[in-house]
Amino acid sequence: MSRLIDGKWLHLGLYGADEKVRAEPFEAIESNLGEWWEGVEEDDDESSKDT
């Protein structure tokens, strides 16, 4: 999660699919990140390797 401040990105945190967060600008709502990415497969890093 990041926030843009004065034209620069400030790193606020890194969260996994099984975590719940209260992200700006919706801090009042707890979001289950796994629901946002349901059905999306994780990258196994094999596609980024040169062959």
N, C-alpha and C positions, 0 to 999 in steps of 0.2 A: 504494500500500500504506500502511496506517495502523495505529497502535497506540493503544489507549485507555489513558490514564494519568491517574489522579486525576479521572475524569469528563470529560477533554478528549482530543480526537483529535490525535495527533502524526503529521504527514505524514512518511513514511519514504522514499517514492519513487514515481515514475510510470514504468511499463514498457510497452513495446509488445508486440504479438503475436508478434514474431519474436525476443523475448528469453527467456533462461533465468534464473530467479531461485531463491534459497533463502529462502523466506518463513517467518516465524514461524507456528506453533510447529514447523515441519517443516524446519528449516535443514539437516538431514542429507540431505534429498532435493532434488535439482535438478529444478525443474519447467519444462517448456517451455510458456509461456503460450499459444502458438498452438493447442496441443492442447485447452486448456480452452475456447476460443472457436471451435473449428472449426465452420463452417456458419453462424456469426452474421455478418450483414452490418454493415459500419461505417455509422454515421450520417453522412449527407452534409450535415448542418446545414440542409437545406432544410425539414425538418419543424418546426424551431424558429422559423422566420421567420413573422411576421404577414403575412396576405394582405389 
